[in-house]
């Protein structure tokens, strides 16, 4: 293991990387090294040629002299930086997937509205779950929807009137009505508003471009949000289907990983293990669906809750590595 003291003698902050001089693979980096400051960088280097690269804001990258190291042994983990250009094709492919899914989501929310209008509560509950899980599987697209997305999946957080606040709209508004015995024009209005808002999402999606830098972050954030929101019951308005939503979020995470996989194969040795751990989480969640009904998260047996928490926590740690590896970086 080698320790380096990095001293920035310039007048501006810089990111500093220790790279393989031939392949550009990064063995270690320090971000935001301030003027006049010294920070330590530790890396395990095997035989090879290495160089430091300094990247100052609004300036070209500066590469230091190449230093060759002999001897035996293997170096530590390293990865070639991912650029914004690398992320454009997978992001565009993901957007095409989103467009197809929004068409499906619109059909499902229309079916939900029809069941509510007919007064068939059982059919409406089934249609609600089908539509809500379709929305959850959109995954990485959430951040691109802006205010239009908030109207579709809003909770009562920050609403003084709670579930009776007129600004409480979307899936959870309809959920509250269906599982709390509401009927009549108020529930029908909420279902029609949800269907209309979903169609607005579909229209706006054609004019919206997802930031390529968002795709790697969403690989981690989808299940991170599920861990904080669904497993705590904070987004349950009566249906008790939080585990079903987490299960749909697993599908959404897989869809992101599928687009990033070409970049990860040569950069992330832990990818096969991540796939296996996602399979394990999926099996654990599926086991909580019995007779067509999902166990509400707050009613999980202690051992089952600990298993879900541990397995999901393990996956989140690995997904954080994916997000870090695929974060776009400057190379010049």
Buried (B, 14 or more C-beta within 10 A) or exposed (E): EBEBEBEBEBEEBBBBBBBBBEEBBBBBBBEEBEEEEEBEBEBBBBEBEBBBBBBBEEEEBEBBEEEEEEEEEEBEBBBBBBBEEBBEEBBBEBBEBBEEBBEEBBBBBBBBBBBBEEEEBEBBBBBBBBBBBBBBBBBBBBEBBEEBBBBBBBBBEEBEEEBEBEEBBBBBBBBBBBBEEBEEEEBBBBBBBBBEBBBBBBEBBEEBEBEBBBBBBBBBBBBBBBBEBBBEBEBBBBBBBBBBBBBBBBBBBBBBBEBBEEBBEEBBEBBEEBBEBBEBBBEBBEEBBEEEEBBBBEEBEEEBBEBBEEBBEBBBEBBBBBBEBBEBBBBE
